């Protein structure tokens, strides 16, 4: 069976669920990279679901050049802004935490 590759273009969070449901296990396995190991049951024994922290929608005023710089990097610019702010907060917490 020829190997099929998965689409490389991001779907913007929308999967073609009917098409995915029609895929057989064999087709899914054929599209999976060979280097992925089969994980033993012991790997999953102590696994737990980790949910990301909740986000809150706000209105934030940014300098125009700062906003344009993040937007120019492409989609998910708000996620990158959040990552920069998180990095700053974590650095400040390290400075403020007594040792």
Biopython code that builds the backbone (N, CA, C, O; Angstrom):
import numpy as np
from Bio.PDB.StructureBuilder import StructureBuilder

atoms = [
    (1, "UNK", "N", (0.848, -1.188, 0.000)),
    (1, "UNK", "CA", (0.000, 0.000, 0.000)),
    (1, "UNK", "C", (0.889, 1.246, 0.000)),
    (1, "UNK", "O", (1.761, 1.362, 0.861)),
    (2, "UNK", "N", (0.699, 2.174, -0.930)),
    (2, "UNK", "CA", (1.538, 3.368, -0.966)),
    (2, "UNK", "C", (1.284, 4.238, 0.260)),
    (2, "UNK", "O", (0.166, 4.330, 0.767)),
    (3, "UNK", "N", (2.334, 4.859, 0.706)),
    (3, "UNK", "CA", (2.241, 5.711, 1.889)),
    (3, "UNK", "C", (1.581, 7.036, 1.512)),
    (3, "UNK", "O", (1.971, 7.680, 0.538)),
    (4, "UNK", "N", (0.596, 7.427, 2.278)),
    (4, "UNK", "CA", (-0.072, 8.703, 2.052)),
    (4, "UNK", "C", (0.416, 9.678, 3.102)),
    (4, "UNK", "O", (0.604, 9.313, 4.263)),
    (5, "UNK", "N", (0.617, 10.903, 2.698)),
    (5, "UNK", "CA", (1.029, 11.896, 3.680)),
    (5, "UNK", "C", (-0.188, 12.693, 4.121)),
    (5, "UNK", "O", (-1.151, 12.869, 3.375)),
    (6, "UNK", "N", (-0.112, 13.160, 5.336)),
    (6, "UNK", "CA", (-1.177, 14.000, 5.863)),
    (6, "UNK", "C", (-0.996, 15.405, 5.317)),
    (6, "UNK", "O", (0.120, 15.791, 4.970)),
    (7, "UNK", "N", (-2.064, 16.173, 5.234)),
    (7, "UNK", "CA", (-1.931, 17.540, 4.735)),
    (7, "UNK", "C", (-0.999, 18.343, 5.636)),
    (7, "UNK", "O", (-1.044, 18.212, 6.859)),
    (8, "UNK", "N", (-0.160, 19.169, 5.031)),
    (8, "UNK", "CA", (0.774, 19.973, 5.811)),
    (8, "UNK", "C", (0.216, 21.354, 6.122)),
    (8, "UNK", "O", (0.713, 22.031, 7.022)),
    (9, "UNK", "N", (-0.792, 21.773, 5.403)),
    (9, "UNK", "CA", (-1.375, 23.089, 5.638)),
    (9, "UNK", "C", (-2.262, 23.027, 6.882)),
    (9, "UNK", "O", (-3.107, 22.139, 6.985)),
    (10, "UNK", "N", (-2.084, 23.956, 7.831)),
    (10, "UNK", "CA", (-2.929, 23.938, 9.020)),
    (10, "UNK", "C", (-4.391, 24.121, 8.655)),
    (10, "UNK", "O", (-4.719, 24.852, 7.721)),
    (11, "UNK", "N", (-5.259, 23.462, 9.387)),
    (11, "UNK", "CA", (-6.683, 23.508, 9.075)),
    (11, "UNK", "C", (-7.414, 24.597, 9.841)),
    (11, "UNK", "O", (-8.640, 24.691, 9.781)),
    (12, "UNK", "N", (-6.663, 25.419, 10.561)),
    (12, "UNK", "CA", (-7.262, 26.484, 11.371)),
    (12, "UNK", "C", (-8.273, 25.921, 12.362)),
    (12, "UNK", "O", (-9.293, 26.549, 12.646)),
    (13, "UNK", "N", (-7.983, 24.734, 12.887)),
    (13, "UNK", "CA", (-8.808, 24.143, 13.928)),
    (13, "UNK", "C", (-10.038, 23.420, 13.433)),
    (13, "UNK", "O", (-10.839, 22.957, 14.246)),
    (14, "UNK", "N", (-10.217, 23.306, 12.134)),
    (14, "UNK", "CA", (-11.401, 22.632, 11.609)),
    (14, "UNK", "C", (-10.970, 21.372, 10.876)),
    (14, "UNK", "O", (-10.336, 21.440, 9.823)),
    (15, "UNK", "N", (-11.317, 20.232, 11.437)),
    (15, "UNK", "CA", (-10.963, 18.959, 10.807)),
    (15, "UNK", "C", (-12.097, 18.508, 9.898)),
    (15, "UNK", "O", (-13.266, 18.813, 10.136)),
    (16, "UNK", "N", (-11.736, 17.788, 8.872)),
    (16, "UNK", "CA", (-12.720, 17.185, 7.976)),
    (16, "UNK", "C", (-13.148, 15.871, 8.624)),
    (16, "UNK", "O", (-12.703, 14.795, 8.223)),
    (17, "UNK", "N", (-14.015, 15.971, 9.630)),
    (17, "UNK", "CA", (-14.385, 14.797, 10.425)),
    (17, "UNK", "C", (-15.000, 13.671, 9.604)),
    (17, "UNK", "O", (-14.653, 12.514, 9.841)),
    (18, "UNK", "N", (-15.885, 13.936, 8.663)),
    (18, "UNK", "CA", (-16.414, 12.816, 7.874)),
    (18, "UNK", "C", (-15.311, 12.054, 7.134)),
    (18, "UNK", "O", (-15.345, 10.825, 7.075)),
    (19, "UNK", "N", (-14.341, 12.768, 6.573)),
    (19, "UNK", "CA", (-13.241, 12.105, 5.874)),
    (19, "UNK", "C", (-12.387, 11.305, 6.852)),
    (19, "UNK", "O", (-11.974, 10.186, 6.548)),
    (20, "UNK", "N", (-12.121, 11.879, 8.024)),
    (20, "UNK", "CA", (-11.310, 11.173, 9.015)),
    (20, "UNK", "C", (-12.004, 9.908, 9.516)),
    (20, "UNK", "O", (-11.352, 8.888, 9.738)),
    (21, "UNK", "N", (-13.315, 9.972, 9.694)),
    (21, "UNK", "CA", (-14.056, 8.793, 10.167)),
    (21, "UNK", "C", (-14.030, 7.660, 9.148)),
    (21, "UNK", "O", (-14.118, 6.488, 9.515)),
    (22, "UNK", "N", (-13.908, 8.007, 7.871)),
    (22, "UNK", "CA", (-13.872, 6.980, 6.818)),
    (22, "UNK", "C", (-12.520, 6.287, 6.716)),
    (22, "UNK", "O", (-12.424, 5.226, 6.100)),
    (23, "UNK", "N", (-11.479, 6.856, 7.303)),
    (23, "UNK", "CA", (-10.150, 6.252, 7.213)),
    (23, "UNK", "C", (-10.098, 4.948, 8.003)),
    (23, "UNK", "O", (-10.580, 4.871, 9.133)),
    (24, "UNK", "N", (-9.516, 3.945, 7.399)),
    (24, "UNK", "CA", (-9.340, 2.670, 8.104)),
    (24, "UNK", "C", (-8.116, 2.766, 9.007)),
    (24, "UNK", "O", (-7.280, 3.654, 8.841)),
    (25, "UNK", "N", (-8.017, 1.840, 9.969)),
    (25, "UNK", "CA", (-6.839, 1.801, 10.834)),
    (25, "UNK", "C", (-5.576, 1.631, 9.999)),
    (25, "UNK", "O", (-4.527, 2.196, 10.308)),
    (26, "UNK", "N", (-5.697, 0.847, 8.942)),
    (26, "UNK", "CA", (-4.545, 0.597, 8.076)),
    (26, "UNK", "C", (-4.101, 1.894, 7.384)),
    (26, "UNK", "O", (-2.906, 2.170, 7.276)),
    (27, "UNK", "N", (-5.067, 2.679, 6.923)),
    (27, "UNK", "CA", (-4.737, 3.949, 6.267)),
    (27, "UNK", "C", (-4.113, 4.925, 7.260)),
    (27, "UNK", "O", (-3.180, 5.654, 6.924)),
    (28, "UNK", "N", (-4.633, 4.933, 8.476)),
    (28, "UNK", "CA", (-4.068, 5.812, 9.504)),
    (28, "UNK", "C", (-2.638, 5.389, 9.806)),
    (28, "UNK", "O", (-1.741, 6.228, 9.888)),
    (29, "UNK", "N", (-2.426, 4.084, 9.973)),
    (29, "UNK", "CA", (-1.079, 3.575, 10.262)),
    (29, "UNK", "C", (-0.123, 3.897, 9.122)),
    (29, "UNK", "O", (1.049, 4.190, 9.359)),
    (30, "UNK", "N", (-0.613, 3.843, 7.887)),
    (30, "UNK", "CA", (0.243, 4.125, 6.732)),
    (30, "UNK", "C", (0.641, 5.592, 6.676)),
    (30, "UNK", "O", (1.676, 5.929, 6.100)),
    (31, "UNK", "N", (-0.164, 6.470, 7.265)),
    (31, "UNK", "CA", (0.152, 7.894, 7.229)),
    (31, "UNK", "C", (0.979, 8.329, 8.429)),
    (31, "UNK", "O", (1.444, 9.468, 8.481)),
    (32, "UNK", "N", (1.168, 7.426, 9.402)),
    (32, "UNK", "CA", (1.921, 7.770, 10.609)),
    (32, "UNK", "C", (3.416, 7.606, 10.362)),
    (32, "UNK", "O", (3.828, 6.692, 9.647)),
    (33, "UNK", "N", (4.225, 8.477, 10.941)),
    (33, "UNK", "CA", (5.679, 8.345, 10.784)),
    (33, "UNK", "C", (6.182, 7.032, 11.374)),
    (33, "UNK", "O", (5.690, 6.578, 12.406)),
    (34, "UNK", "N", (7.165, 6.428, 10.710)),
    (34, "UNK", "CA", (7.724, 5.154, 11.161)),
    (34, "UNK", "C", (8.438, 5.260, 12.498)),
    (34, "UNK", "O", (8.495, 4.284, 13.247)),
    (35, "UNK", "N", (8.982, 6.431, 12.809)),
    (35, "UNK", "CA", (9.791, 6.543, 14.014)),
    (35, "UNK", "C", (8.986, 6.645, 15.310)),
    (35, "UNK", "O", (9.565, 6.617, 16.396)),
    (36, "UNK", "N", (7.674, 6.761, 15.213)),
    (36, "UNK", "CA", (6.869, 6.818, 16.430)),
    (36, "UNK", "C", (6.821, 5.440, 17.078)),
    (36, "UNK", "O", (6.424, 4.466, 16.438)),
    (37, "UNK", "N", (7.221, 5.355, 18.335)),
    (37, "UNK", "CA", (7.226, 4.049, 18.991)),
    (37, "UNK", "C", (5.825, 3.636, 19.424)),
    (37, "UNK", "O", (4.953, 4.478, 19.642)),
    (38, "UNK", "N", (5.627, 2.340, 19.545)),
    (38, "UNK", "CA", (4.399, 1.832, 20.143)),
    (38, "UNK", "C", (4.634, 1.878, 21.639)),
    (38, "UNK", "O", (5.573, 1.261, 22.142)),
    (39, "UNK", "N", (3.797, 2.595, 22.347)),
    (39, "UNK", "CA", (3.996, 2.771, 23.779)),
    (39, "UNK", "C", (3.334, 1.640, 24.550)),
    (39, "UNK", "O", (2.193, 1.276, 24.264)),
    (40, "UNK", "N", (4.041, 1.085, 25.523)),
    (40, "UNK", "CA", (3.459, 0.000, 26.316)),
    (40, "UNK", "C", (2.374, 0.532, 27.244)),
    (40, "UNK", "O", (2.321, 1.728, 27.531)),
    (41, "UNK", "N", (1.514, -0.360, 27.707)),
    (41, "UNK", "CA", (0.442, 0.033, 28.628)),
    (41, "UNK", "C", (0.998, 0.715, 29.873)),
    (41, "UNK", "O", (0.355, 1.602, 30.435)),
    (42, "UNK", "N", (2.190, 0.305, 30.306)),
    (42, "UNK", "CA", (2.781, 0.898, 31.512)),
    (42, "UNK", "C", (3.024, 2.404, 31.344)),
    (42, "UNK", "O", (3.015, 3.154, 32.320)),
    (43, "UNK", "N", (3.240, 2.831, 30.104)),
    (43, "UNK", "CA", (3.442, 4.258, 29.850)),
    (43, "UNK", "C", (2.195, 5.057, 30.248)),
    (43, "UNK", "O", (2.302, 6.162, 30.780)),
    (44, "UNK", "N", (1.036, 4.497, 29.989)),
    (44, "UNK", "CA", (-0.229, 5.199, 30.205)),
    (44, "UNK", "C", (-0.785, 5.006, 31.611)),
    (44, "UNK", "O", (-1.735, 5.689, 31.994)),
    (45, "UNK", "N", (-0.216, 4.097, 32.378)),
    (45, "UNK", "CA", (-0.765, 3.746, 33.687)),
    (45, "UNK", "C", (-0.953, 4.961, 34.592)),
    (45, "UNK", "O", (-1.997, 5.094, 35.230)),
    (46, "UNK", "N", (0.022, 5.833, 34.659)),
    (46, "UNK", "CA", (-0.053, 6.998, 35.546)),
    (46, "UNK", "C", (-0.343, 8.296, 34.793)),
    (46, "UNK", "O", (-0.166, 9.389, 35.331)),
    (47, "UNK", "N", (-0.786, 8.164, 33.554)),
    (47, "UNK", "CA", (-1.072, 9.359, 32.748)),
    (47, "UNK", "C", (-2.282, 10.093, 33.310)),
    (47, "UNK", "O", (-3.187, 9.491, 33.889)),
    (48, "UNK", "N", (-2.273, 11.383, 33.128)),
    (48, "UNK", "CA", (-3.425, 12.183, 33.548)),
    (48, "UNK", "C", (-3.665, 13.277, 32.514)),
    (48, "UNK", "O", (-2.745, 13.722, 31.829)),
    (49, "UNK", "N", (-4.896, 13.688, 32.422)),
    (49, "UNK", "CA", (-5.265, 14.744, 31.485)),
    (49, "UNK", "C", (-4.827, 16.075, 32.080)),
    (49, "UNK", "O", (-5.108, 16.372, 33.241)),
    (50, "UNK", "N", (-4.144, 16.864, 31.280)),
    (50, "UNK", "CA", (-3.706, 18.185, 31.715)),
    (50, "UNK", "C", (-4.384, 19.202, 30.810)),
    (50, "UNK", "O", (-4.194, 19.194, 29.594)),
    (51, "UNK", "N", (-5.165, 20.062, 31.408)),
    (51, "UNK", "CA", (-5.849, 21.085, 30.620)),
    (51, "UNK", "C", (-5.065, 22.393, 30.716)),
    (51, "UNK", "O", (-4.543, 22.727, 31.780)),
    (52, "UNK", "N", (-4.983, 23.119, 29.628)),
    (52, "UNK", "CA", (-4.264, 24.392, 29.674)),
    (52, "UNK", "C", (-5.025, 25.392, 30.538)),
    (52, "UNK", "O", (-6.241, 25.286, 30.696)),
    (53, "UNK", "N", (-4.308, 26.358, 31.091)),
    (53, "UNK", "CA", (-4.997, 27.356, 31.909)),
    (53, "UNK", "C", (-6.023, 28.116, 31.070)),
    (53, "UNK", "O", (-5.831, 28.341, 29.875)),
    (54, "UNK", "N", (-7.094, 28.498, 31.715)),
    (54, "UNK", "CA", (-8.153, 29.238, 31.018)),
    (54, "UNK", "C", (-7.618, 30.601, 30.577)),
    (54, "UNK", "O", (-6.799, 31.214, 31.261)),
    (55, "UNK", "N", (-8.087, 31.050, 29.446)),
    (55, "UNK", "CA", (-7.703, 32.369, 28.948)),
    (55, "UNK", "C", (-8.925, 33.272, 29.020)),
    (55, "UNK", "O", (-10.064, 32.811, 28.960)),
    (56, "UNK", "N", (-8.667, 34.541, 29.148)),
    (56, "UNK", "CA", (-9.744, 35.508, 29.242)),
    (56, "UNK", "C", (-9.600, 36.521, 28.114)),
    (56, "UNK", "O", (-8.513, 37.048, 27.875)),
    (57, "UNK", "N", (-10.683, 36.784, 27.435)),
    (57, "UNK", "CA", (-10.662, 37.785, 26.365)),
    (57, "UNK", "C", (-10.698, 39.175, 26.989)),
    (57, "UNK", "O", (-11.533, 39.466, 27.845)),
    (58, "UNK", "N", (-9.781, 40.023, 26.546)),
    (58, "UNK", "CA", (-9.731, 41.400, 27.039)),
    (58, "UNK", "C", (-9.483, 42.332, 25.860)),
    (58, "UNK", "O", (-9.177, 41.894, 24.751)),
    (59, "UNK", "N", (-9.620, 43.603, 26.123)),
    (59, "UNK", "CA", (-9.226, 44.611, 25.147)),
    (59, "UNK", "C", (-7.911, 45.190, 25.649)),
    (59, "UNK", "O", (-7.814, 45.605, 26.804)),
    (60, "UNK", "N", (-6.905, 45.220, 24.790)),
    (60, "UNK", "CA", (-5.572, 45.658, 25.193)),
    (60, "UNK", "C", (-5.050, 46.655, 24.171)),
    (60, "UNK", "O", (-5.072, 46.386, 22.970)),
    (61, "UNK", "N", (-4.589, 47.783, 24.634)),
    (61, "UNK", "CA", (-4.028, 48.786, 23.732)),
    (61, "UNK", "C", (-2.526, 48.563, 23.618)),
    (61, "UNK", "O", (-1.803, 48.553, 24.615)),
    (62, "UNK", "N", (-2.074, 48.383, 22.377)),
    (62, "UNK", "CA", (-0.654, 48.174, 22.098)),
    (62, "UNK", "C", (-0.176, 49.252, 21.143)),
    (62, "UNK", "O", (-0.954, 49.788, 20.354)),
    (63, "UNK", "N", (1.106, 49.562, 21.222)),
    (63, "UNK", "CA", (1.678, 50.476, 20.235)),
    (63, "UNK", "C", (1.511, 49.839, 18.859)),
    (63, "UNK", "O", (1.665, 48.629, 18.691)),
    (64, "UNK", "N", (1.191, 50.684, 17.881)),
    (64, "UNK", "CA", (0.898, 50.172, 16.543)),
    (64, "UNK", "C", (2.053, 49.358, 15.960)),
    (64, "UNK", "O", (1.828, 48.315, 15.348)),
    (65, "UNK", "N", (3.293, 49.832, 16.149)),
    (65, "UNK", "CA", (4.429, 49.108, 15.580)),
    (65, "UNK", "C", (4.635, 47.749, 16.254)),
    (65, "UNK", "O", (5.062, 46.794, 15.606)),
    (66, "UNK", "N", (4.337, 47.662, 17.541)),
    (66, "UNK", "CA", (4.456, 46.382, 18.255)),
    (66, "UNK", "C", (3.428, 45.396, 17.711)),
    (66, "UNK", "O", (3.754, 44.248, 17.411)),
    (67, "UNK", "N", (2.199, 45.847, 17.587)),
    (67, "UNK", "CA", (1.143, 44.982, 17.067)),
    (67, "UNK", "C", (1.462, 44.530, 15.645)),
    (67, "UNK", "O", (1.313, 43.352, 15.322)),
    (68, "UNK", "N", (1.895, 45.451, 14.798)),
    (68, "UNK", "CA", (2.217, 45.098, 13.414)),
    (68, "UNK", "C", (3.369, 44.098, 13.344)),
    (68, "UNK", "O", (3.375, 43.222, 12.479)),
    (69, "UNK", "N", (4.340, 44.220, 14.244)),
    (69, "UNK", "CA", (5.471, 43.284, 14.255)),
    (69, "UNK", "C", (4.978, 41.866, 14.547)),
    (69, "UNK", "O", (5.377, 40.917, 13.872)),
    (70, "UNK", "N", (4.113, 41.722, 15.549)),
    (70, "UNK", "CA", (3.575, 40.395, 15.877)),
    (70, "UNK", "C", (2.679, 39.877, 14.749)),
    (70, "UNK", "O", (2.760, 38.705, 14.382)),
    (71, "UNK", "N", (1.837, 40.735, 14.207)),
    (71, "UNK", "CA", (0.943, 40.301, 13.121)),
    (71, "UNK", "C", (1.722, 39.873, 11.881)),
    (71, "UNK", "O", (1.320, 38.943, 11.181)),
    (72, "UNK", "N", (2.827, 40.546, 11.613)),
    (72, "UNK", "CA", (3.622, 40.229, 10.423)),
    (72, "UNK", "C", (4.205, 38.817, 10.491)),
    (72, "UNK", "O", (4.534, 38.232, 9.459)),
    (73, "UNK", "N", (4.333, 38.273, 11.690)),
    (73, "UNK", "CA", (4.880, 36.922, 11.852)),
    (73, "UNK", "C", (3.857, 35.853, 11.481)),
    (73, "UNK", "O", (4.194, 34.670, 11.418)),
    (74, "UNK", "N", (2.613, 36.256, 11.236)),
    (74, "UNK", "CA", (1.616, 35.295, 10.779)),
    (74, "UNK", "C", (0.542, 34.996, 11.803)),
    (74, "UNK", "O", (0.430, 35.664, 12.831)),
    (75, "UNK", "N", (-0.256, 33.961, 11.494)),
    (75, "UNK", "CA", (-1.362, 33.592, 12.377)),
    (75, "UNK", "C", (-0.872, 33.275, 13.789)),
    (75, "UNK", "O", (0.298, 32.963, 14.009)),
    (76, "UNK", "N", (-1.778, 33.362, 14.708)),
    (76, "UNK", "CA", (-1.526, 33.062, 16.125)),
    (76, "UNK", "C", (-0.650, 34.127, 16.792)),
    (76, "UNK", "O", (0.068, 33.841, 17.750)),
    (77, "UNK", "N", (-0.717, 35.349, 16.276)),
    (77, "UNK", "CA", (0.097, 36.414, 16.859)),
    (77, "UNK", "C", (-0.307, 36.699, 18.299)),
    (77, "UNK", "O", (0.537, 37.068, 19.116)),
    (78, "UNK", "N", (-1.596, 36.532, 18.623)),
    (78, "UNK", "CA", (-2.032, 36.761, 19.999)),
    (78, "UNK", "C", (-1.419, 35.725, 20.942)),
    (78, "UNK", "O", (-1.092, 36.040, 22.086)),
    (79, "UNK", "N", (-1.265, 34.496, 20.462)),
    (79, "UNK", "CA", (-0.625, 33.449, 21.259)),
    (79, "UNK", "C", (0.827, 33.818, 21.526)),
    (79, "UNK", "O", (1.329, 33.600, 22.629)),
    (80, "UNK", "N", (1.506, 34.374, 20.527)),
    (80, "UNK", "CA", (2.904, 34.780, 20.716)),
    (80, "UNK", "C", (3.011, 35.955, 21.686)),
    (80, "UNK", "O", (3.927, 36.000, 22.507)),
    (81, "UNK", "N", (2.089, 36.896, 21.596)),
    (81, "UNK", "CA", (2.086, 38.013, 22.553)),
    (81, "UNK", "C", (1.912, 37.456, 23.963)),
    (81, "UNK", "O", (2.609, 37.877, 24.886)),
    (82, "UNK", "N", (0.991, 36.517, 24.132)),
    (82, "UNK", "CA", (0.769, 35.903, 25.442)),
    (82, "UNK", "C", (2.043, 35.207, 25.934)),
    (82, "UNK", "O", (2.377, 35.295, 27.116)),
    (83, "UNK", "N", (2.753, 34.519, 25.037)),
    (83, "UNK", "CA", (3.982, 33.814, 25.424)),
    (83, "UNK", "C", (5.056, 34.800, 25.894)),
    (83, "UNK", "O", (5.772, 34.528, 26.858)),
    (84, "UNK", "N", (5.164, 35.937, 25.216)),
    (84, "UNK", "CA", (6.139, 36.956, 25.624)),
    (84, "UNK", "C", (5.771, 37.498, 27.002)),
    (84, "UNK", "O", (6.636, 37.641, 27.865)),
    (85, "UNK", "N", (4.504, 37.795, 27.205)),
    (85, "UNK", "CA", (4.065, 38.302, 28.510)),
    (85, "UNK", "C", (4.278, 37.257, 29.602)),
    (85, "UNK", "O", (4.710, 37.595, 30.704)),
    (86, "UNK", "N", (3.981, 35.997, 29.310)),
    (86, "UNK", "CA", (4.184, 34.924, 30.298)),
    (86, "UNK", "C", (5.660, 34.817, 30.660)),
    (86, "UNK", "O", (5.998, 34.672, 31.834)),
    (87, "UNK", "N", (6.536, 34.886, 29.670)),
    (87, "UNK", "CA", (7.972, 34.814, 29.912)),
    (87, "UNK", "C", (8.419, 35.952, 30.829)),
    (87, "UNK", "O", (9.228, 35.747, 31.734)),
    (88, "UNK", "N", (7.896, 37.132, 30.593)),
    (88, "UNK", "CA", (8.223, 38.287, 31.432)),
    (88, "UNK", "C", (7.759, 38.064, 32.866)),
    (88, "UNK", "O", (8.515, 38.295, 33.810)),
    (89, "UNK", "N", (6.522, 37.615, 33.028)),
    (89, "UNK", "CA", (5.973, 37.370, 34.369)),
    (89, "UNK", "C", (6.813, 36.330, 35.104)),
    (89, "UNK", "O", (7.138, 36.517, 36.277)),
    (90, "UNK", "N", (7.167, 35.241, 34.433)),
    (90, "UNK", "CA", (7.959, 34.189, 35.075)),
    (90, "UNK", "C", (9.343, 34.702, 35.468)),
    (90, "UNK", "O", (9.853, 34.345, 36.530)),
    (91, "UNK", "N", (9.952, 35.531, 34.628)),
    (91, "UNK", "CA", (11.259, 36.109, 34.964)),
    (91, "UNK", "C", (11.141, 37.023, 36.182)),
    (91, "UNK", "O", (11.989, 36.983, 37.074)),
    (92, "UNK", "N", (10.113, 37.828, 36.221)),
    (92, "UNK", "CA", (9.897, 38.716, 37.364)),
    (92, "UNK", "C", (9.644, 37.916, 38.641)),
    (92, "UNK", "O", (10.137, 38.276, 39.710)),
    (93, "UNK", "N", (8.883, 36.840, 38.531)),
    (93, "UNK", "CA", (8.624, 36.003, 39.716)),
    (93, "UNK", "C", (9.921, 35.404, 40.252)),
    (93, "UNK", "O", (10.116, 35.325, 41.465)),
    (94, "UNK", "N", (10.814, 34.980, 39.343)),
    (94, "UNK", "CA", (12.100, 34.419, 39.787)),
    (94, "UNK", "C", (12.916, 35.474, 40.535)),
    (94, "UNK", "O", (13.566, 35.170, 41.535)),
    (95, "UNK", "N", (12.878, 36.707, 40.048)),
    (95, "UNK", "CA", (13.616, 37.794, 40.695)),
    (95, "UNK", "C", (13.023, 38.093, 42.067)),
    (95, "UNK", "O", (13.758, 38.326, 43.026)),
    (96, "UNK", "N", (11.700, 38.085, 42.162)),
    (96, "UNK", "CA", (11.008, 38.473, 43.395)),
    (96, "UNK", "C", (10.977, 37.375, 44.452)),
    (96, "UNK", "O", (10.765, 37.659, 45.631)),
    (97, "UNK", "N", (11.185, 36.129, 44.044)),
    (97, "UNK", "CA", (11.084, 35.021, 44.990)),
    (97, "UNK", "C", (12.355, 34.933, 45.825)),
    (97, "UNK", "O", (13.448, 34.774, 45.282)),
    (98, "UNK", "N", (12.212, 35.038, 47.156)),
    (98, "UNK", "CA", (13.406, 34.912, 48.009)),
    (98, "UNK", "C", (13.949, 33.486, 47.971)),
    (98, "UNK", "O", (13.194, 32.516, 47.899)),
    (99, "UNK", "N", (15.258, 33.386, 48.022)),
    (99, "UNK", "CA", (15.876, 32.049, 47.975)),
    (99, "UNK", "C", (16.274, 31.586, 49.326)),
    (99, "UNK", "O", (16.808, 30.486, 49.469)),
]
sb = StructureBuilder()
sb.init_structure("model")
sb.init_model(0)
sb.init_chain("A")
sb.init_seg("    ")
for serial, (resi, resn, name, xyz) in enumerate(atoms, 1):
    if name == "N":
        sb.init_residue(resn, " ", resi, " ")
    sb.init_atom(name, np.array(xyz, "f"), 0.0, 1.0, " ", f" {name:<3s}", serial, name[0])
structure = sb.get_structure()
